[in-house]
């Protein structure tokens, strides 16, 4: 019984590793590019918020936008992750491969919720640099 309790408590407090965090971010963009509403719901929290340029998005507004993002391809570069317990802060460059010529500097707050790593907040700043 003591071993079970120790294991359960350590699972609650374990850090979100960098691979899990990156996979969650990649799944977010996969959901957008494939119009996978189930995947988008899995990788975002119910109170998800995205600040992008002059817009504030939530899960519902992204779901309504998905037809416009279908077929796009994004590539995550220079991914960094800092985590403590069930929270991770990540930041990376997001390069558009389809269509080409777009890029963003992004950061996100991820949480572990019911054993699943999800994005709670994301900030995206468009870069006006050529790739």
C-alpha positions in Angstrom: 0.0 0.0 0.0 2.8 2.4 0.9 4.5 1.7 -2.5 1.3 2.4 -4.3 0.8 5.7 -2.5 4.4 6.7 -3.2 4.1 5.9 -6.9 0.7 7.7 -7.2 2.2 10.8 -5.5 5.3 10.8 -7.6 3.3 10.6 -10.8 1.3 13.7 -9.8 4.5 15.6 -9.2 6.7 14.4 -12.1 7.9 17.0 -14.5 6.5 17.2 -18.1 9.5 16.0 -20.1 10.6 17.9 -23.1 9.6 15.1 -25.6 6.1 15.0 -24.2 5.8 18.8 -24.4 7.1 18.9 -28.0 4.8 16.1 -29.0 1.8 18.0 -27.6 2.8 21.1 -29.6 3.3 19.1 -32.7 -0.1 17.4 -32.2 -1.7 20.9 -31.9 -0.5 21.8 -35.4 -1.3 18.3 -36.7 -4.9 18.8 -35.5 -5.1 22.2 -37.3 -3.6 20.9 -40.5 -5.8 17.8 -40.7 -9.0 19.3 -39.2 -8.9 16.7 -36.4 -11.3 18.2 -33.9 -10.9 15.3 -31.5 -7.1 15.8 -31.4 -7.4 19.5 -30.9 -9.7 18.9 -27.9 -7.2 16.3 -26.5 -4.2 18.7 -26.7 -5.9 21.8 -25.4 -7.6 22.5 -22.1 -11.2 23.7 -21.9 -10.0 27.2 -21.0 -7.3 27.3 -23.7 -6.4 30.8 -24.9 -4.2 31.8 -27.8 -2.8 35.4 -28.2 -1.9 35.9 -31.9 -1.2 39.3 -33.3 -4.3 41.4 -32.5 -6.5 38.3 -32.0 -7.5 36.3 -28.9 -8.5 32.8 -29.8 -10.1 30.0 -27.7 -10.7 26.4 -28.5 -14.2 27.1 -30.1 -12.8 29.9 -32.4 -9.9 27.6 -33.5 -12.4 24.8 -34.3 -14.4 27.2 -36.5 -11.1 28.2 -38.3 -9.9 24.7 -39.0 -11.2 24.5 -42.6 -8.9 27.4 -43.4 -5.8 25.7 -41.9 -6.3 22.3 -43.4 -3.3 21.2 -45.4 -0.9 23.6 -43.9 2.5 22.2 -42.7 4.4 23.7 -39.8 7.9 22.8 -38.6 9.0 23.4 -35.0 12.6 24.5 -34.6 14.8 25.3 -31.6 12.3 23.9 -29.1 13.1 24.6 -25.5 11.1 23.4 -22.4 11.3 24.2 -18.7 9.1 22.3 -16.4 8.2 21.8 -12.8 5.8 19.3 -11.5 2.7 19.4 -13.8 3.5 22.6 -15.6 5.8 23.3 -18.5 6.7 26.5 -20.3 7.9 26.0 -23.9 9.2 28.3 -26.6 10.2 27.7 -30.2 10.3 28.9 -33.7 7.4 27.8 -35.9 8.2 27.8 -39.6 5.5 27.4 -42.2 6.5 24.8 -44.9 3.1 25.0 -46.7 2.6 27.8 -47.5 6.2 28.9 -47.3 7.6 32.2 -46.2 5.8 32.5 -42.8 7.3 32.1 -39.4 6.5 32.8 -35.8 8.1 33.0 -32.4 5.8 31.1 -30.0 5.6 30.2 -26.4 3.1 28.1 -24.5 2.1 27.0 -21.0 1.3 23.3 -20.8 -0.2 21.5 -17.9 -0.7 17.8 -17.0 -4.4 17.3 -16.7 -5.8 13.8 -15.8 -2.6 12.2 -17.0 -2.6 14.1 -20.3 -0.3 17.0 -21.3 -2.4 19.9 -22.7 -1.8 23.4 -23.8 -3.6 26.0 -21.6 -2.1 29.2 -23.1 -0.1 30.0 -26.2 1.4 33.2 -27.5 2.4 33.7 -31.2 4.3 36.6 -32.7 4.7 36.7 -36.5 8.3 37.1 -37.6 8.9 39.2 -40.7 12.1 37.5 -41.6 12.9 35.4 -44.6 13.6 31.7 -43.9 
